[in-house]
């Protein structure tokens, strides 16, 4: 199948030039508008489904004209902040191509994968009638709470889908597993007092310190118990945010303190047991300070069998296009595929252009040739999966 490589690269550049940063005032709507315009130019009829003001999901279906299953390709339009532009050697939203690399925030994560899946679906369509349907989900807020993916499933758009390919940057790996993520907030509630008279207050800081020590021991226990997953490595328990008082008020014992924890798990780790352990430890650690444990988000680890039809299709397609077998790998973080797996029960494969570790860094880039190559793999994977040859 022929991929329009020049148009694909130009569209990727156009997407990168849109600063669809996941923060107030900069959202995904302009990038979604570009996607809608492209889809309509091909005669597609995209559905624009607003998840929040200025944050639309875009969904389109390419019908093959013959009976068959529905294969989903998924990508997201939001990107993380570029940070301090002084750290970049290129314009983070310039989409400059230099020495075969397309630079810019979101070039790898994941506007190149998003563009590649669209042009792959178009190539399959142009190639002629095919069994089943290709559904394209262009979603918002993957870099946040994954509101786009949650809304997509809740609105019923995944009900007819048999399997999904999530087009995140994973180099040459076909990722069949992804780490789970538990985001937990622990609030310590004491009583304010003068620093010179601590006996009149209830200081939450010592309790927070004891909790930090317990979390380090708990990580060691998880790692000893479950070991390293062959594709995901070890589970981790990482304190990420601590908020206590104000440096301008060093002579004040604060009434409250907050500790946020990012827990990354492998399929062997039971999230309900982790939550229960954290709640018990928090209750045991405090004395005259009260504590509240809140689960902000609970994303399970995912695991798709290499014998599933979608895994076989992507693995075979990679071999057919690239000429060498792909490595099977795992995703170190969660993706929208986590929500598709958890809430819709879909088998998922994560595979796309760009380096596996380049996301969120300065001077983010993707190899231009890799964009085109991955689009060709997507088209071949769709042909194999929908034709039952996966």
N, C-alpha and C positions, 0 to 999 in steps of 0.2 A: 504494500500500500504506500502511496506517495504522500509524504509529509511536506507541506509548503514551508520549507525551512526558513526562507527569508521573511515571510509574513509572521511566522512563529517567533522569530527573534525580535522583530520589530514590535510585535505586540507585547512581548516580555519587557522590552525597554519602556514601552508606554505605561505598563503597570508599575514598574519600578519608579518611574518619574512621579507617580502619585503618592504623596506622603500619607498613606492610610494608616497612621500610627494609632495604636490602641490606647488612646488617651483623650480626654474631653477636648472637643473642638477640632479634632483632626481625623476622625473616624473613616469608615470604609465606603461611604456612599459614592464618592467620585470613582473609586476603583470598580465598584459594582456597576456603575453607569457604563464604564468602558466595556465590561463583560457583556452587559445587555446589548449594547450597540453591535458588538461583534456577533453575538448569537443571532440577532435580528437580520444582520447582513447576510447570514447563511440561510435565512428562511425559518429559523427556529422560533419557537414561541415561549420565551422564558417567563417564568413566574417570579415576580418580585415580592418577597414576603418580608415585611419590616418586623424585625425582632425587637428593636428599640428605635427611638427617633434618630434618623440618619444612619441606621445600621441595618441594611437590608440583606437577607439571604437571596441568592439568585439560583433558581432551579430550572433545568431544561431536560427534556426527554427526546432522544433520537430513536424513533421507532424503526426497526429493521424490516418491517413488513411481513415477517414470518413468525409463527409461534415460537416462543422460547423464553428464557429467564431474563431478569433485569440485572444488569451489572452497574454498580455505582462507582463513579470516580468522584473523589472529594478533595477540595482544596479550600484554603481560607484567604480572605483579602486583607486581613489586618497584619501589621508588622509591629515589632517592638520599636521603642524609641531609638533614634540614631545616637543619643547621648551627646557628649561634647564633640562638636564638629571639628575641633582642633586636633582630635586624635585621628581623623581620617586624612588620607592622602588624595582622596577623590571626593567629589560631591556625593554625599550619601544618597541623593535622589537624582543624580545625573544620568544613571544607566550607561555610563561610559564603557565602551568595549576597548580593551587594551590587551594585546598579545593573546587573543583568543578567549579572554575572560570578560564577562559582563559584571560590572561592579555596581553595588548599591544596596541600601537596606532593603531586605526582602528579596534580593535577587535569587538567593538559594532558598530562603525560608519565607514564603514558598511560592513566589510569583512565577518563577520558571516552571515549577511543577504544575501550577494552576494553568498556565498557558499551554503547556505540553498536553495536558489531558483534554483541553478543548480542541486543539488541532488534531489530536489523535482520533477523537470521536468524529470530527469532520471528515478525516481520511477514511474511516470505516464507512461512513455514510456515502461518500462519493464512490467508493469501491463497488457499491451495488447492494441489493437486498441482502439482509442477514437475519438470522434468527434472533428473536427477543428484542430487547431495548437496552440502550445505554442511557443512564441517568447521570446528569452532571449537577453536583451540589457545590455551590460557591458560597461559603459560609463566613459569618462574622465571629469575632471574639474568641478565636482559638487561643490567642495569647493571654486571654483573661480567664473568665469562668466558663468558657465554651458555651456561651448562651446560644450561639447560632446552631451548633450541633444538637443541643438539648431541644431547641425549638423545632428544628427539622424533624426530629423523631416524634416529639409530642404532637406535631401537626399531621402526622400520618404519612409523611413523605417517604419513610423507609419501609412501609408495610409491604410493598410489592418487590422489595430488593432481595436478591438471593445472596449477594456478597459485595464487598467493597474493596476498592483499591484507594488508599490514602496516599496522596502524591507528595509527601514530605521528603526533604533531602536525606538520603541514606547512602550516598556514594554508589557503590556497586552491590550493596547488600539488599537481599529480599528479606525484610524484617517480618517475622511471624509472631514475635512476642513484644510486649511493651511493659515497662515498669508501671506499677500502680503508684498512686499519689494520695496521701492523706494530708490535708492541711488542717492543722489544729491550732486553736487559739486558747490560751490559758490566762484567765484574769485573776489576779490576786487583789483582794479587797481588805484593806486595813483601816487605820485611823490616822489622820494628819496630826502632826505635833511639831514642836520646835526641836531642831537638831540637838540643842543643849539639854533637852528634857525628854529623852526617848521613852522614859517610863510612863509618860502621859499619852503615848501613841501606840499604834500597832503597825510596825514596819513591814511592808510586804517584800522588801528586797531580800532578806535572808531566806524566806521561803522560795523565792524565785531562784536564788542561787542553789538551794538544795535540789530544786527540780532540774536545773541544768545538769547537776552531777548525776542525778538518777537517769536522765535521758542518755547520757554518755554510756552508762552501764547497760541500759536497755538496748542500745545499738549493738554493743558487744555481745549481748545475749542473743539477739536476733541473728547476728552473723555466725555465732557458734552453732546455733540450732539449725539454721537453714543452709549455711554455706553459700557458695557462689553459684548462681545460675550460669549455665554455659554461654548464654548470649546476653545476659543482663547484668552479670556480676553480683555484687553483694547488696543487701538492703542497707539503707542509710536512714539515720534519724538526725536531722540537721536543724538546730535552732537558727532562725533567720531574722527575727525581729525582737528587740527588747525595748520597751518604752517605760521609763520611770522618771517622773518629775522633770525638772528644768535646771540646767546648769547655772542659771541666774539665781536660783534659790537653793544653794547648797546647804543652807542652814535649816531647810525644811524637810521633814519626813513626809513623803508623799503618802496619800491614802491608798493609791492604786498603782498596780504595775501590770504590764502585759507581756506575755511571752508567746511568740508564734513559732510553730514547728512544722517543717516540711519533711514528711516521712515518705521515702521511696521504697517500694516493696517489689518482691518477686512473686510469681504465682503461688509459691509455697506458703506465703505469709497470709494469715487470716486477719483481715482488717478489723473485724468485730473484736477479736482477742486483743489486738493492739490498742484499740480505743478503750476497752475495759481496763487494760493494764495502766494506761495513762491516767484514767479517771481514779483508779484506786491509789496510784502513787501520789497524785495531787492531793487526795483526801488525807492520806497518811502523813504527808510531809508537813502540812500546815498545822499550826496550833491555835494561836489567837487570831490568825488571818483566815478569812474564808476564801474559797476558790471556786471558779466556774470554768468548766471545760466545754468548749464549743467546737464541733466538727464543721469547718468551713466548707470543705469539699472532700468527697470520698470517691476516688477513681480507682477501680480495681486494676490489677495487672491483667493483661490479656494474653491469650495464647491460641493461635490458630494452627491446626494440624498441617504438616507439610504434605499430607495426603489429600487435603481438601481440594476441591476443584479450582478454587481461585488461586491457591498457592501453586498448584501444578501449572496453571496457565501462565502465571507470571514467571515462574522458574524456566519453563520451556520457552516462553517468548524472549526472555533475556538471552538464553543460549542461542536461539535462532537468529537474533538480531546482532548481538555482540560477538558471538562466536566462541564464547567460553562460558562454562557454568558460573552462575552467580553464587556468592557466599550467602548462607543463611545467617541472619543476624537478629538483633533485638534493638528496640528503641529505648534509649536511656531515660526519656521523659514520656509524658502522656501526650497523645494527639487527639484530634477529633474522633479518630477511630476508636478511642477508649469509650466514648459515649455511644457510638454506633454498636460496639460490641456489648456494652453494659445494658443499654436501654432498648436496643432493637434486636439483640441476639445475632448480629451479623458476623460471619467470619470475615476477618480483615487482613489485608496485606499492606504494609507500609513500604513504599518504594518510590524513589524520585531523584531528579537531578540535583547536584550540589553535594558538597562534602558533608559528612555526618556531623562534624564538630565545628563547622563554620558559622552556624546560626548565632545571631545576637552579638557577633563580634564586629569591631571596626573593620573597614575595608572588606566587608562581606562580598563574596563573588560566586559566580557559577561559570563553569566552562561552557562556552557557546555550543561546542560540539555535543556536550552532554545533554543539553536541552533537547536537541534534535534527536539524539539517540534514544532518550527516554520516551519521547513522543512515539517513536517507532515501536518501542517495546510495548507501550500502552495499547497501541492499535493492534499489534499482534496478540497481546494477551486477551483483548476483547474478542478478537476473532476466534481464538481457541476456546475461551470460556463459553461464549454464546453458542458456539458450534458443537459444544460437548466434547471437545478434544483436549480439554485441560488435563 
